[in-house]
Amino acid sequence: MPQPKILAIAGGVGGAKLALGLARSLLPQDLTVVVNTGDDEIFHGLHVSPDLDSVTYALAGLTNPDTGWGVAGDSFRTLEALRRLGAETWFGLGDLDLATHIRRTALLADGMSLSQVTAEITRHLGIECAVVPMTDASVRTVAMTDVGDLAFQEYFVHRGCEPRILGVRFDGADTAYPSPAFADALHWADAIVYCPSNPMVSIGPILAVTGVRSAIENFAGPRIAVSPIVAGQAIKGPAGKMMEELGEEVSCVGVARRYKGLCDALVIDRIDREHSAGIEDCGMQSVVTATIMNTEYEKVRLAEEIVNIIDRWNS
Amino acid sequence: MPQPKILAIAGGVGGAKLALGLARSLLPQDLTVVVNTGDDEIFHGLHVSPDLDSVTYALAGLTNPDTGWGVAGDSFRTLEALRRLGAETWFGLGDLDLATHIRRTALLADGMSLSQVTAEITRHLGIECAVVPMTDASVRTVAMTDVGDLAFQEYFVHRGCEPRILGVRFDGADTAYPSPAFADALHWADAIVYCPSNPMVSIGPILAVTGVRSAIENFAGPRIAVSPIVAGQAIKGPAGKMMEELGEEVSCVGVARRYKGLCDALVIDRIDREHSAGIEDCGMQSVVTATIMNTEYEKVRLAEEIVNIIDRWNS
């Protein structure tokens, strides 16, 4: 049986974990990982794409295992020197990581698209599958909070998600089109996999890109999501806090409600098996398995289980 | 007796040595160091100003003592990561040094002039005297060689000064005006000091900036130069090779000929005392002393001797 061709949709740390599992389970030409760029920000004049880089470093085997982002063994000498020069340095940029941002910024200034730049960077790091930004246009996630509108990194990193979320907005999304490889993959993919990323601020921006939501609503093959909420809390990041502040149920059922009409099966952790019925009420199957991915084995195992679900679906 | 107010004109390594001596010998408000920016180049999208940085690092006590440029104890992790990403990395940029270029580029992009950026950087590094670019406009030194025209860093660093020099050109100089602090210093300074920098490609670009040559020709106070050629060769860099290829005498007399009409006294090393008459034939005094500056003591001693020459001149 030929392997399914998969379009994976990913944010940062959680997305990178499943993306690595899928990359180990599929032939490179059968996997395209589309990554959120709503979190992108300019720091020190450099174009930083945190989610693209988390996925890229994971697939290149470079990820700092202690954080899930950044480069293993990185140092912060340039950032310390920037601080000495009076720059704001609350966003951690390592010396090895900086090379990526410097290279990206230079190639963008040379006229390359973010897709082309990402292909260039991932190729040099030995990544064989396609890692692509959701769009080559600028979409910026804005956290609408009780202290006003905040750029996402300002909310997430500088303020540590402290302000209360009133809503989330994706500036520029209505005039942004999917990147060429994303648009292509929406046509050729046999299945869509939502990685266990924050549904609001990691998957949300991707769905907000013009035409994406309707393309996924009308997608022919199975659409499988992995819940980033396990046992009533996010594995990592502010998804739980944000859902709570928005009055949503902080559970895999809350995730299912977010994906209503966009998803055929939600993969949930064994600890959440009691929620299966609630998920099925949202018009999708629930698949119960082990979803925590700490080791590479766990990442590949979950990816292979998803590939098996897709195989069964199409047979 | 009040100290003279000095306008020092400097290139990179040699200029930085005497600039440090002058900074240790004068009150900060009595010294302005004007620095060549004809060597500036964009690397990886970052605005690198090698001579400004050599002077800045010297005055901040940061200079790598092994090279005379760059930052002591610097590492090259970002550059190595850039190489891995496919960037050309023949121009050495350390991790600490990169912070300067990143900061400069970001502040320029924010709309600050190179003068303002340099003031901001030097202030944060604790430098009290004024370090200013020769111009806020873009002037680019072009080495005209037997293998064609080469951007200066291409000639100097990438090709190791290997091509034969046919001439030197300063693109943009005819529409570039002196930076505000340079123009001011040409009015208030009691004396001009040419640091022992390459007369063709370090001092030459500064003299080529619109109006500078005539302002110095008509300058009221003494104009003192220190010869960068000692015992028939350059202390550092390609000045000797370039002068030879241009058919000039590689000696302090050759330097005097270059400064004819722009200089009242040339400070030469004791080893060159035989050349005094040749220098005086160029219409300037010769002052014989120890000019090699390896230690900080030697830098300060030479600076104080120059200050004494100026004091005697004006009395």
Boltz contact constraints between the chains, C-beta under 6 A:
constraints:
  - contact:
      token1: [A, 44]
      token2: [B, 102]
      max_distance: 6.0
  - contact:
      token1: [A, 44]
      token2: [B, 106]
      max_distance: 6.0
  - contact:
      token1: [A, 45]
      token2: [B, 105]
      max_distance: 6.0
  - contact:
      token1: [A, 45]
      token2: [B, 106]
      max_distance: 6.0
  - contact:
      token1: [A, 45]
      token2: [B, 109]
      max_distance: 6.0
  - contact:
      token1: [A, 77]
      token2: [B, 95]
      max_distance: 6.0
  - contact:
      token1: [A, 77]
      token2: [B, 96]
      max_distance: 6.0
  - contact:
      token1: [A, 78]
      token2: [B, 95]
      max_distance: 6.0
  - contact:
      token1: [A, 78]
      token2: [B, 98]
      max_distance: 6.0
  - contact:
      token1: [A, 78]
      token2: [B, 99]
      max_distance: 6.0
  - contact:
      token1: [A, 81]
      token2: [B, 96]
      max_distance: 6.0
  - contact:
      token1: [A, 81]
      token2: [B, 99]
      max_distance: 6.0
  - contact:
      token1: [A, 82]
      token2: [B, 99]
      max_distance: 6.0
  - contact:
      token1: [A, 82]
      token2: [B, 103]
      max_distance: 6.0
  - contact:
      token1: [A, 85]
      token2: [B, 103]
      max_distance: 6.0
  - contact:
      token1: [A, 85]
      token2: [B, 121]
      max_distance: 6.0
  - contact:
      token1: [A, 85]
      token2: [B, 124]
      max_distance: 6.0
  - contact:
      token1: [A, 86]
      token2: [B, 124]
      max_distance: 6.0
  - contact:
      token1: [A, 87]
      token2: [B, 103]
      max_distance: 6.0
  - contact:
      token1: [A, 95]
      token2: [B, 77]
      max_distance: 6.0
  - contact:
      token1: [A, 95]
      token2: [B, 78]
      max_distance: 6.0
  - contact:
      token1: [A, 95]
      token2: [B, 95]
      max_distance: 6.0
  - contact:
      token1: [A, 96]
      token2: [B, 77]
      max_distance: 6.0
  - contact:
      token1: [A, 96]
      token2: [B, 81]
      max_distance: 6.0
  - contact:
      token1: [A, 98]
      token2: [B, 78]
      max_distance: 6.0
  - contact:
      token1: [A, 99]
      token2: [B, 78]
      max_distance: 6.0
  - contact:
      token1: [A, 99]
      token2: [B, 81]
      max_distance: 6.0
  - contact:
      token1: [A, 99]
      token2: [B, 82]
      max_distance: 6.0
  - contact:
      token1: [A, 102]
      token2: [B, 44]
      max_distance: 6.0
  - contact:
      token1: [A, 103]
      token2: [B, 82]
      max_distance: 6.0
  - contact:
      token1: [A, 103]
      token2: [B, 85]
      max_distance: 6.0
  - contact:
      token1: [A, 103]
      token2: [B, 87]
      max_distance: 6.0
  - contact:
      token1: [A, 105]
      token2: [B, 45]
      max_distance: 6.0
  - contact:
      token1: [A, 106]
      token2: [B, 44]
      max_distance: 6.0
  - contact:
      token1: [A, 106]
      token2: [B, 45]
      max_distance: 6.0
  - contact:
      token1: [A, 109]
      token2: [B, 45]
      max_distance: 6.0
  - contact:
      token1: [A, 121]
      token2: [B, 85]
      max_distance: 6.0
  - contact:
      token1: [A, 124]
      token2: [B, 85]
      max_distance: 6.0
  - contact:
      token1: [A, 124]
      token2: [B, 86]
      max_distance: 6.0
